[in-house]
Amino acid sequence: MASSLTNAPFASGIVVYCRAGFESEAAQELDATAAAAGVAGFARTERNAGFAEFVLTQQGAPDALLRLFGWSRLIFARQSLAVIGQFKALPREDRLTPLLAALPAGFQVGDVWVETPDTDASKPLTAFCRSFNNAFVQQLRRSGALDPRSPWRLHALFPTGERCLLGLALIDHSAPWHQGIPRLKFPREAPSRSTLKLDEALQVLLNAGERERWFKPGMSAVDLGAAPGGWTWQLVRRGLHVTAVDNGPMDEGLMASGLVTHKREDGFRFQPRQRVEWMVCDMVEQPRRVAARMAEWLAAGWCHRSVFNLKLPMKKRYLEVQQAFEAMQATVAAAGRELEIRAKQLYHDREEITVFAQTR
Ligand SMILES: C[S@@+](CC[C@H](N)C(=O)[O-])C[C@H]1O[C@@H](n2cnc3c(N)ncnc32)[C@H](O)[C@@H]1O
């Protein structure tokens, strides 16, 4: 059977990659997305698998499914794929033939990525993935199934050496990193490792055009809970003037940039004298309290845009996030503004998610 976009095979479900330990949140999100769109099926997970699945009652066109369960729309998904094949026991002597047989004649992909879930148990498979990826590319090329103009990327996810989920991603609407993990290098001059979190947030939550338009030298920002300055460093690197709010000390090298004003004040009470382009916040506090303060800023128009962390509670993490966002929407709507929220559990996030919010 072929689907509408080119002649892609139909999909039996969706698989998303996630942080190990957050399969249940990823599954709840898949269930909620399906329920809202009236798509029948059920989510399933395995503990610490590093991925979650949504199994469709009826097969669907992968492009339509990927629009609905798109990576950028899901908080707990690092990557989102339409599943076109499930293999429980691939023969070790020839894993390739059964996988190739799942592709209909004439169907072409632009690339193929062989991956494992991001778990300790799957780490020993890294070398196998690399060599199998090369063999897969060669075989696809030989059979004419590789065409750089194709919108599709084929993914082979190996939780074990014998088990494989074969999936499709739309190249322009998927995470452009292997395993959905941007490999960022820690900048040696940055004052803390937290700097990678804001860097990753900007890579994942914004597109290239937004990063360029929304960060221009001379713009202003407030960093709440700034010390020692990893997030401030990212803003200064982009030429922004930053008011860093924290009782703790800021990095001396960063202060020498001349672009930072340090205020030893309470981040929950601080108000800017003038509207700023950006407010970022990395204060470790209850998610509801942080979300409420972020909403106050956006509702009052003290900032255009914000990036902040929400620490997740031990239980009902998905519900807590939904409630925090609903409360934010209500606060901003009451001020006559419209709020856009994008959120992701980043690779550098542990028991937390990172949120981008802007008023329109
Ligand atoms: C995780 S650290 C921030 C790290 C920082 N983003 C970086 O990249 O270096 C949290 C910071 O929030 C600050 N903080 C917590 N509660 C605060 C409050 N009510 N007002 C101001 N700062 C606060 C702490 O002093 C601490 O420096």
The ligand as an SDF file (V2000), in Angstrom:
LIG
                    3D

 27 29  0  0  0  0  0  0  0  0999 V2000
   20.7800   26.6840   38.4270 C   0  0  0  0  0  0  0  0  0  0  0  0
   21.4440   28.1480   39.0340 S   0  0  0  0  0  0  0  0  0  0  0  0
   21.5480   29.1780   37.6480 C   0  0  0  0  0  0  0  0  0  0  0  0
   22.6890   28.8670   36.7380 C   0  0  0  0  0  0  0  0  0  0  0  0
   22.8220   29.8760   35.6320 C   0  0  0  0  0  0  0  0  0  0  0  0
   21.6680   29.8480   34.7220 N   0  0  0  0  0  0  0  0  0  0  0  0
   24.0660   29.6380   34.8120 C   0  0  0  0  0  0  0  0  0  0  0  0
   23.9360   29.2940   33.6620 O   0  0  0  0  0  0  0  0  0  0  0  0
   25.1580   29.8240   35.3410 O   0  0  0  0  0  0  0  0  0  0  0  0
   20.1110   28.8520   39.9070 C   0  0  0  0  0  0  0  0  0  0  0  0
   20.3890   30.2330   40.4410 C   0  0  0  0  0  0  0  0  0  0  0  0
   19.1580   30.8010   40.8350 O   0  0  0  0  0  0  0  0  0  0  0  0
   19.4200   31.6390   41.9280 C   0  0  0  0  0  0  0  0  0  0  0  0
   18.1620   31.9230   42.6120 N   0  0  0  0  0  0  0  0  0  0  0  0
   17.3230   31.0280   43.2280 C   0  0  0  0  0  0  0  0  0  0  0  0
   16.2710   31.6900   43.7550 N   0  0  0  0  0  0  0  0  0  0  0  0
   16.4300   32.9850   43.4460 C   0  0  0  0  0  0  0  0  0  0  0  0
   15.6800   34.1710   43.6870 C   0  0  0  0  0  0  0  0  0  0  0  0
   14.5170   34.1240   44.3680 N   0  0  0  0  0  0  0  0  0  0  0  0
   16.1490   35.3410   43.2270 N   0  0  0  0  0  0  0  0  0  0  0  0
   17.3010   35.4110   42.5260 C   0  0  0  0  0  0  0  0  0  0  0  0
   18.0560   34.3380   42.2700 N   0  0  0  0  0  0  0  0  0  0  0  0
   17.6270   33.1420   42.7240 C   0  0  0  0  0  0  0  0  0  0  0  0
   20.4590   30.9100   42.7480 C   0  0  0  0  0  0  0  0  0  0  0  0
   21.1960   31.8390   43.5480 O   0  0  0  0  0  0  0  0  0  0  0  0
   21.3170   30.2810   41.6500 C   0  0  0  0  0  0  0  0  0  0  0  0
   22.4360   31.0600   41.3670 O   0  0  0  0  0  0  0  0  0  0  0  0
  1  2  1  0
  2  3  1  0
  2 10  1  0
  3  4  1  0
  4  5  1  0
  5  6  1  0
  5  7  1  0
  7  8  2  0
  7  9  1  0
 10 11  1  0
 11 12  1  0
 11 26  1  0
 12 13  1  0
 13 14  1  0
 13 24  1  0
 14 15  1  0
 14 23  1  0
 15 16  2  0
 16 17  1  0
 17 18  1  0
 17 23  2  0
 18 19  1  0
 18 20  2  0
 20 21  1  0
 21 22  2  0
 22 23  1  0
 24 25  1  0
 24 26  1  0
 26 27  1  0
M  CHG  2   2   1   9  -1
M  END
$$$$
